[in-house]
Amino acid sequence: MSYLLALDQGTTSSRAIVFDHHGQPVARAQQELALHYPHPGWVETDARALWQAQLAVARAAMHGLAPQSIKAIGMTNQRETTVLWERDGGAPLANAIVWQDRRTAAICERLREAGHAELITSRTGLVIDPYFSATKLAWLLDHVPDGRARAARGELCFGTVDSYLLFMLTGGRLHVTDPSNAARTMLFNIHTCAWDDELLALFDIAPQLLPEVVPSSGVCGYTDAALFGAPIAIAGIAGDQQAATFGQACHHPGMAKNTYGTGCFMLQNTGAEARASQHRLLTTVGWQAGGQTTYLLEASVFMGGATVQWLRDSLGIIGHSGEVEALAASVPDTGGVLMVPAFTGLGAPYWDAGARATLLGMTRATGRGQIARAALESIALQSADLMHAMELDAGTPLHELRVDGGASANDLLMQFQADVLGVPVLRPRVTETTALGAAYLAGLGCGVWSGLDEIGAHWKLDRAFEPRRSDDWRGATLARWRRAVALTRSWQEQAAP
């Protein structure tokens, strides 16, 4: 029997999962990774340690399997994290700057003040923000000795995490990325699917630094034979949220998924059209396969599972995150309590960094259960805002929402999500959708599956959460939520002396 090996490089862990040709996991391994915070707002990781961890879990997951039984490798990764390394040997020149890092906020502000926002958004589908790779790379080149001169001489390589890992997996023979990762750099024209010369000039980035952009699905190279005992084809590459969308079989326009992690990431397939958002969402490349490019609308909220972590770590009303569902279910409703978890501001579609969290409607009867239930409902209500903006941008109504991520196991949350959206919420049997998406792309690229229809047939439903509430209830609930959001957004002004 042949298998597919998915390498899933997250922010705080390296994972590897072996899948069979039915898309079922048969072996897995995971290793935690450390993040470093050298200054307030800075977030870094040791790229060499990241590579060593990913190699270790790949070998562990393959234990007992002959390398010849692995048909291909699919790579998926944390996006936007920026690595700069030596072309000769692969040694990183500095710690990787993680996507969460905010050190380049002043650079981004200067770009906005100089009037570059429209150019960047029109070419890349992104907003100017330290989140993306371009300003991180510019910062590294300014702080590494002779960085820009060495880059111009072709001595250095830049890449997101996928590029660095693939470089190391192939013994330095492959310096590539795919459009889904390239689209997160703020240097890539999503309409031409090529690096943009005008943006490279704006950031003073030498083109010699950049990886070759190859399709998300298709054999692009082979691993160094010394790593696993034989060369293995590399046939799939995608950023984590795009891979999860592919793994959820959201292969056709209008289909959408939501990942409930620390934050929430909602993506909707818009087909061959890179649809510009009128509601402050991101337009991005989903994947490129079979000569076709698929685009997505993307939106995120900052506080998803992190809201539950706040209940645990700051309030101490639960001992671990798994307790929140039982506590919330211990009461019939929130008793009028409503939480807007803007602890770090509000993400899409508001993008309000000045907003602050609020807990409204409490009485003497309010207890731990009501607060826990309000916290869970806030995750679904934020996601409802994202979906409403997506429907307006896409011009098509949502018919269902596929879900994954740790909090998708919370039945109470998923039922409330269905109620406030008014559409079924579908949880699949295999919730390892990020790694599964990478495996699907690799399998499609090396002929394990004939096309998207065959892959889609592997998607199996675990549970459908059907909406149980009336349209009147839904309208009143969302109206109350939006009044609370408005209060949260005006907090800075009202709190000023």
Stockholm file with secondary structure:
# STOCKHOLM 1.0

chainA/1-497         MSYLLALDQGTTSSRAIVFDHHGQPVARAQQELALHYPHPGWVETDARALWQAQLAVARAAMHGLAPQSIKAIGMTNQRETTVLWERDGGAPLANAIVWQDRRTAAICERLREAGHAELITSRTGLVIDPYFSATKLAWLLDHVPDGRARAARGELCFGTVDSYLLFMLTGGRLHVTDPSNAARTMLFNIHTCAWDDELLALFDIAPQLLPEVVPSSGVCGYTDAALFGAPIAIAGIAGDQQAATFGQACHHPGMAKNTYGTGCFMLQNTGAEARASQHRLLTTVGWQAGGQTTYLLEASVFMGGATVQWLRDSLGIIGHSGEVEALAASVPDTGGVLMVPAFTGLGAPYWDAGARATLLGMTRATGRGQIARAALESIALQSADLMHAMELDAGTPLHELRVDGGASANDLLMQFQADVLGVPVLRPRVTETTALGAAYLAGLGCGVWSGLDEIGAHWKLDRAFEPRRSDDWRGATLARWRRAVALTRSWQEQAAP
#=GR chainA/1-497 SS CCEEEEEEECSSEEEEEEECTTSCEEEEEEEECCCBCSSTTCCEECHHHHHHHHHHHHHHHTTTSCGGGEEEEEEEECSSCBEEEETTTCCBSSCEECTTCCTTHHHHHHHHHTTCHHHHHHHHSCCSCTTSHHHHHHHHHHHSTTHHHHHHTTCEEEECHHHHHHHHHTTTCCCEECHHHHTTTTCEETTTTEECHHHHHHHTCCGGGSCEECCSEEEEEECCHHHHSSCCEEEEEEEHHHHHHHHTTCCSTTCEEEEESSSEEEEEEEETCCCCCSSSCEEEEEEEETTEEEEEEEEEESCSHHHHHHIIIIICSCSSGGGHHHHHHTSSSCTTCEEECCTTCBCTTTCBTTCCCEEECCCTTCCHHHHHHHHHHHHHHHHHHHHHHHHHHHSSCCCCEEEESGGGGCHHHHHHHHHHHTSCEEEESCCCHHHHHHHHHHHHHTTSSCSHHHHHTTCCEEEEECCCSCHHHHHHHHHHHHHHHHHHHTHHHHHCC
#=GC SS_cons         CCEEEEEEECSSEEEEEEECTTSCEEEEEEEECCCBCSSTTCCEECHHHHHHHHHHHHHHHTTTSCGGGEEEEEEEECSSCBEEEETTTCCBSSCEECTTCCTTHHHHHHHHHTTCHHHHHHHHSCCSCTTSHHHHHHHHHHHSTTHHHHHHTTCEEEECHHHHHHHHHTTTCCCEECHHHHTTTTCEETTTTEECHHHHHHHTCCGGGSCEECCSEEEEEECCHHHHSSCCEEEEEEEHHHHHHHHTTCCSTTCEEEEESSSEEEEEEEETCCCCCSSSCEEEEEEEETTEEEEEEEEEESCSHHHHHHIIIIICSCSSGGGHHHHHHTSSSCTTCEEECCTTCBCTTTCBTTCCCEEECCCTTCCHHHHHHHHHHHHHHHHHHHHHHHHHHHSSCCCCEEEESGGGGCHHHHHHHHHHHTSCEEEESCCCHHHHHHHHHHHHHTTSSCSHHHHHTTCCEEEEECCCSCHHHHHHHHHHHHHHHHHHHTHHHHHCC
//
